[in-house]
Amino acid sequence: MKKIDFYYFSGTGNTYLVVKKMAEIFEQNGIKTHLFKIENIEPKDLNPEHTIGLGFPVAELSTFSFIWKFIRDIPSSKGTKIFMVDTLAGFSGGIIGPLRMILKNKGYNPIGAKEIIMPSNIFFIQDKITNSKKVEEGLLEADKYAWDIIEGRSRWDRIPIISDIFYYGSLLALRLTHSNFNQKYFSLKLANDKCSKCGLCFELCPVGNIRWSEGQYPQYSMNCEYCLRCGSFCPQGAIFVPFNYKNKTYSAVKAKDILK
Ligand SMILES: Cc1cc2nc3c(=O)[nH]c(=O)nc-3n(C[C@H](O)[C@H](O)[C@H](O)COP(=O)(O)O)c2cc1C
């Protein structure tokens, strides 16, 4: 392995930290590693001559729809090595097996899959000390996984049946997420009295769901994927995340680290 192109998305910074740690280990071992943000790149531009890494957060027992779309649209290959890493709060369900099958069918050679537990950014946000301990442990796992890839110990096994069941359950859940009902009644809500109209939420949104122009309040459309970037990084705490207990939010990094 001489070159790795690492395609990743991170909503609130966990995946970014893991991908960055792995890239550091690859670089220290003389493997040129390029990081690409999934939200900024067309899948057709992926170079199937280089070893490929995929990094993303788990969402709704698999991952966000726009990441599935990116993966489904990547070009076919003739045996390019590919590995994946996801970050999660506890349980991922149906991603590793189905993803492996999609990539195998496209001609890739899946060499490693790893799920790394990091702090939860949804529902119950834990205290800062617990979260930083989790980050520390997660980054140790990332370090070890990068070494496993370099030294040929990593594996990407298929987990049949159970992961397929969760996969189809997840696809159903993602459909509900995109339904007009969900987008209307469970959307992130902006408190106009707190908003400073800075437009950071507009810049952060990976799917173009927020419209904004100078001096105006941001407007949400109906295509939110709930990555929680806007709510987590709003400097005024003006975005209400309906399912987070006591409206607490989590971020592992500063907004500038993950900006488009
Ligand atoms: C909409 C949404 C759904 C999630 N679903 C799951 C899940 O099914 N299983 C899980 O273990 N974690 C889940 N999480 C937690 C994240 O996967 C986890 O905190 C991840 O590390 C966040 O990565 P990021 O900071 O790179 O966005 C979910 C988070 C969000 C925002």
The ligand as a MOL file (V3000), in Angstrom:
LIG
                    3D

  0  0  0     0  0            999 V3000
M  V30 BEGIN CTAB
M  V30 COUNTS 31 33 0 0 0
M  V30 BEGIN ATOM
M  V30 1 C -29.5020 10.5140 13.7590 0
M  V30 2 C -28.5070 9.6840 14.5420 0
M  V30 3 C -28.7030 8.3290 14.6560 0
M  V30 4 C -27.7990 7.5500 15.3870 0
M  V30 5 N -27.9910 6.2070 15.4260 0
M  V30 6 C -27.1260 5.4280 16.1030 0
M  V30 7 C -27.2950 4.0130 16.1200 0
M  V30 8 O -28.1860 3.4500 15.4740 0
M  V30 9 N -26.4170 3.2770 16.8470 0
M  V30 10 C -25.4030 3.8520 17.5580 0
M  V30 11 O -24.6540 3.1200 18.2070 0
M  V30 12 N -25.1800 5.1970 17.5240 0
M  V30 13 C -26.0240 5.9980 16.8200 0
M  V30 14 N -25.8240 7.3620 16.7790 0
M  V30 15 C -24.6780 7.9510 17.4940 0
M  V30 16 C -23.4970 8.2390 16.5620 0
M  V30 17 O -23.2990 7.1700 15.6530 0
M  V30 18 C -22.1690 8.4590 17.2860 0
M  V30 19 O -22.2720 9.3810 18.3120 0
M  V30 20 C -21.0860 8.8500 16.2800 0
M  V30 21 O -19.8270 8.6420 16.8510 0
M  V30 22 C -21.1900 10.2960 15.8090 0
M  V30 23 O -20.1300 10.5380 14.9060 0
M  V30 24 P -19.7840 11.9840 14.3470 0
M  V30 25 O -19.4330 12.8510 15.5470 0
M  V30 26 O -18.6380 11.7730 13.4370 0
M  V30 27 O -21.0040 12.4860 13.6540 0
M  V30 28 C -26.6870 8.1500 16.0420 0
M  V30 29 C -26.5040 9.5350 15.9220 0
M  V30 30 C -27.3950 10.2970 15.1830 0
M  V30 31 C -27.1820 11.7780 15.0740 0
M  V30 END ATOM
M  V30 BEGIN BOND
M  V30 1 1 1 2
M  V30 2 1 2 3
M  V30 3 2 2 30
M  V30 4 2 3 4
M  V30 5 1 4 5
M  V30 6 1 4 28
M  V30 7 2 5 6
M  V30 8 1 6 7
M  V30 9 1 6 13
M  V30 10 2 7 8
M  V30 11 1 7 9
M  V30 12 1 9 10
M  V30 13 2 10 11
M  V30 14 1 10 12
M  V30 15 2 12 13
M  V30 16 1 13 14
M  V30 17 1 14 15
M  V30 18 1 14 28
M  V30 19 1 15 16
M  V30 20 1 16 17
M  V30 21 1 16 18
M  V30 22 1 18 19
M  V30 23 1 18 20
M  V30 24 1 20 21
M  V30 25 1 20 22
M  V30 26 1 22 23
M  V30 27 1 23 24
M  V30 28 2 24 25
M  V30 29 1 24 26
M  V30 30 1 24 27
M  V30 31 2 28 29
M  V30 32 1 29 30
M  V30 33 1 30 31
M  V30 END BOND
M  V30 END CTAB
M  END
